[in-house]
Amino acid sequence: MHAHDEPDHSHSAAPSDGAPVDGTAREWWEARYAERDGIWSGRVNAVLADVVAGLPAGGRRALDLGCGEGGDVVWLAEQGWTVTGVDLSRTAVERGERAAQVAGVAERTRFVAADLATWAPGAAERFDLVTASFLQSWPVEIPRDTILHRATAAVAPGGHLLVTAHAAPPHGDLPEEMRAYRFPTPEQDLAALQLDDGWDVVVAEGRPRSSTGPDGERHETVDSVVLVRRRPGQVSA
């Protein structure tokens, strides 16, 4: 799933029967977003909200990787952060811009339609919080480990990087083409970051939770949560 918050009825990005399963990831996700206006709930990811509540008051610049329709971006802006959201889908980004305008936080948000496999912030641009919530894509893949490793360079000294992922199927009604997806463990996501000794690992754990499937039934699943902090005085490469 290349997006970050809860869908209206499910925590999965399962395509409808008519969505293509070939072509590029951008083409697949544009088709996914074209299915209807608003495929995510617009609510903030609960892990992100929990983490932000524990962060120091200083330093309020954030970067949301795979921002989807902007739910987390808008919420962070409402908390006083200045936020950049990046997503592969231009349709999703345009919806995020509209959501920020409706919420009255457009002046604290910036949305970028770009491929995270190649996109990077400006050479001198660093963020106090970089977040990637459910940055997963199936049945078309993205170079997720590469994207996560590249994200470390965007974190300012003293800043945090939060990676939240499905570590198990988000519900029990997954299409067959999604059943072969290899859900990452916290250890695997931590390894993908390739951290040096200038970092502290704050959290690396699986967090059980209940989700609601398309049929309305509750399903027990697990999220992988990795939170790391660049030590003050450490300059990114």
C-alpha positions as CSV (number, residue, x, y, z in Angstrom):
1,M,0.0,0.0,0.0
2,H,1.5,3.3,-1.0
3,A,-0.5,5.4,1.4
4,H,-0.8,6.1,5.0
5,D,-4.1,6.2,6.8
6,E,-7.1,3.9,7.2
7,P,-9.5,3.3,4.2
8,D,-13.2,3.8,4.7
9,H,-13.8,0.1,5.4
10,S,-10.4,-1.6,5.6
11,H,-6.8,-1.0,6.4
12,S,-5.8,-2.6,3.1
13,A,-5.3,-1.1,-0.4
14,A,-6.9,-4.1,-2.2
15,P,-7.8,-3.1,-5.7
16,S,-11.3,-3.5,-7.1
17,D,-11.8,-6.2,-9.7
18,G,-11.3,-3.7,-12.5
19,A,-7.9,-2.3,-11.3
20,P,-4.9,-3.2,-13.5
21,V,-2.2,-5.4,-12.0
22,D,0.5,-4.6,-14.7
23,G,2.3,-1.4,-15.7
24,T,4.1,0.9,-13.4
25,A,3.4,1.5,-9.7
26,R,2.3,5.1,-10.6
27,E,-0.2,3.8,-13.2
28,W,-1.6,1.2,-10.8
29,W,-2.1,3.7,-8.0
30,E,-3.6,6.3,-10.3
31,A,-6.1,3.7,-11.3
32,R,-6.7,2.8,-7.7
33,Y,-7.4,6.5,-6.7
34,A,-9.6,6.9,-9.8
35,E,-12.0,4.3,-8.4
36,R,-13.7,6.8,-6.2
37,D,-13.1,10.2,-4.5
38,G,-11.5,9.3,-1.2
39,I,-10.2,5.8,-0.6
40,W,-8.8,6.6,2.9
41,S,-10.5,7.7,6.0
42,G,-8.7,11.0,6.4
43,R,-7.9,10.2,10.0
44,V,-4.4,10.4,11.4
45,N,-2.5,7.1,11.8
46,A,-2.8,6.2,15.5
47,V,0.9,5.3,15.8
48,L,1.9,8.6,14.4
49,A,-0.4,10.5,16.8
50,D,1.0,8.5,19.7
51,V,4.6,9.2,18.7
52,V,4.1,12.9,18.1
53,A,2.5,13.3,21.5
54,G,5.9,12.3,23.0
55,L,8.1,14.5,21.0
56,P,9.7,17.6,22.3
57,A,8.0,20.9,21.6
58,G,10.9,22.4,19.6
59,G,11.5,21.6,15.9
60,R,8.3,21.3,14.0
61,R,9.2,20.5,10.4
62,A,7.9,17.2,9.1
63,L,8.1,15.1,5.9
64,D,5.4,12.4,5.2
65,L,6.6,9.8,2.6
66,G,3.7,8.2,0.7
67,C,1.3,10.7,2.1
68,G,-1.7,9.5,0.1
69,E,-4.7,11.9,0.4
70,G,-3.0,13.9,3.1
71,G,-4.7,12.7,6.3
72,D,-1.4,12.7,8.3
73,V,-0.1,15.9,6.7
74,V,-3.2,17.8,7.6
75,W,-3.3,16.5,11.1
76,L,0.4,17.4,11.7
77,A,-0.3,20.9,10.3
78,E,-3.2,21.2,12.7
79,Q,-0.7,20.4,15.6
80,G,1.5,23.3,14.4
81,W,3.9,21.5,12.2
82,T,5.1,22.7,8.8
83,V,4.7,19.6,6.7
84,T,5.8,18.3,3.3
85,G,3.8,15.4,1.9
86,V,5.1,13.3,-1.1
87,D,3.2,10.7,-3.0
88,L,3.5,8.8,-6.3
89,S,0.0,9.7,-7.3
90,R,-0.8,13.2,-8.5
91,T,-4.5,12.5,-7.9
92,A,-3.8,11.7,-4.2
93,V,-1.6,14.8,-3.9
94,E,-4.4,17.1,-5.3
95,R,-6.8,15.6,-2.8
96,G,-4.3,16.3,0.0
97,E,-4.1,19.9,-1.2
98,R,-7.8,20.3,-1.1
99,A,-8.0,18.7,2.4
100,A,-5.4,21.1,3.7
101,Q,-7.4,24.1,2.3
102,V,-10.6,22.9,3.8
103,A,-8.9,22.4,7.2
104,G,-7.4,25.9,7.0
105,V,-3.8,24.7,7.1
106,A,-2.7,25.1,3.5
107,E,-0.1,27.7,4.5
108,R,1.7,25.1,6.6
109,T,1.6,22.3,4.0
110,R,3.3,21.5,0.8
111,F,2.4,18.5,-1.4
112,V,4.8,17.0,-4.0
113,A,3.8,14.4,-6.7
114,A,7.0,12.4,-7.1
115,D,8.5,8.9,-7.2
116,L,10.2,8.3,-3.8
117,A,12.6,5.9,-5.5
118,T,14.3,9.0,-7.0
119,W,12.9,12.1,-5.2
120,A,14.9,13.8,-2.4
121,P,14.4,17.1,-0.6
122,G,16.7,20.0,-1.3
123,A,20.4,19.6,-0.4
124,A,20.1,21.7,2.7
125,E,16.5,20.7,3.7
126,R,16.2,18.6,6.8
127,F,13.2,17.6,8.9
128,D,12.6,17.1,12.6
129,L,10.2,14.3,11.9
130,V,10.2,12.0,8.8
131,T,7.4,9.5,8.7
132,A,6.5,6.6,6.4
133,S,3.1,5.1,7.4
134,F,2.1,1.9,5.6
135,L,4.5,2.7,2.7
136,Q,3.7,-0.7,1.0
137,S,2.5,-1.5,-2.5
138,W,1.0,-4.6,-3.9
139,P,0.6,-6.3,-6.3
140,V,3.0,-3.8,-8.0
141,E,6.1,-3.3,-6.0
142,I,8.2,-0.2,-5.1
143,P,11.9,-0.2,-4.0
144,R,10.8,0.1,-0.4
145,D,14.1,-0.7,1.4
146,T,15.9,1.9,-0.8
147,I,13.3,4.5,-0.1
148,L,13.6,3.9,3.7
149,H,17.4,4.1,3.6
150,R,17.3,7.3,1.6
151,A,14.8,8.8,4.1
152,T,17.5,8.8,6.8
153,A,19.4,11.6,5.0
154,A,16.4,13.9,5.4
155,V,16.4,13.7,9.2
156,A,17.8,16.7,11.1
157,P,20.2,16.3,14.0
158,G,18.0,15.4,17.0
159,G,15.1,14.5,14.7
160,H,13.1,11.3,14.4
161,L,12.3,8.8,11.7
162,L,9.1,6.8,12.1
163,V,8.3,3.7,10.0
164,T,4.9,2.1,10.5
165,A,4.0,-1.0,8.4
166,H,1.7,-3.9,8.1
167,A,3.6,-6.8,9.6
168,A,0.7,-9.1,8.8
169,P,-2.4,-9.1,6.5
170,P,-4.5,-6.1,7.5
171,H,-7.7,-8.2,7.3
172,G,-8.7,-11.7,6.4
173,D,-10.2,-11.1,3.0
174,L,-7.1,-10.5,0.8
175,P,-7.2,-11.2,-2.9
176,E,-5.0,-14.1,-3.9
177,E,-2.4,-11.8,-5.6
178,M,-1.8,-10.1,-2.3
179,R,-1.3,-13.2,-0.2
180,A,2.3,-13.7,-1.5
181,Y,3.3,-10.3,-0.3
182,R,6.1,-10.5,2.2
183,F,5.1,-8.4,5.2
184,P,8.2,-6.8,6.9
185,T,9.2,-7.3,10.5
186,P,10.5,-4.5,12.7
187,E,13.9,-6.1,12.5
188,Q,13.8,-6.0,8.6
189,D,12.7,-2.4,8.5
190,L,15.4,-1.4,11.0
191,A,18.0,-3.2,8.9
192,A,16.7,-1.4,5.7
193,L,17.6,1.9,7.3
194,Q,21.3,0.9,7.5
195,L,21.9,3.1,10.5
196,D,25.4,4.1,11.7
197,D,26.4,4.8,15.3
198,G,25.0,8.4,15.0
199,W,21.5,7.0,15.7
200,D,19.5,5.7,18.7
201,V,16.8,3.1,18.2
202,V,13.8,4.3,20.3
203,V,11.3,1.6,19.3
204,A,11.4,-1.5,17.1
205,E,8.5,-3.7,17.9
206,G,5.3,-5.3,16.6
207,R,2.1,-3.8,17.9
208,P,-1.1,-5.9,17.8
209,R,-4.3,-4.2,16.9
210,S,-7.8,-4.9,15.6
211,S,-9.0,-3.7,12.2
212,T,-12.2,-3.9,10.2
213,G,-12.3,-5.8,7.0
214,P,-14.4,-5.0,3.9
215,D,-17.1,-7.3,5.3
216,G,-17.3,-5.3,8.5
217,E,-15.8,-8.1,10.6
218,R,-13.0,-7.4,13.1
219,H,-9.6,-8.9,12.4
220,E,-6.6,-9.1,14.6
221,T,-3.4,-8.0,13.0
222,V,0.1,-6.6,13.8
223,D,1.8,-3.4,12.8
224,S,5.6,-3.0,12.7
225,V,6.7,0.2,14.4
226,V,10.3,1.5,14.1
227,L,11.2,4.8,15.6
228,V,14.8,6.0,15.5
229,R,16.5,9.3,16.5
230,R,19.5,11.0,14.9
231,R,21.8,12.1,17.7
232,P,22.2,15.8,18.1
233,G,25.3,17.1,16.3
234,Q,25.2,14.2,13.8
235,V,25.1,15.6,10.3
236,S,23.4,13.5,7.5
237,A,25.3,12.5,4.5
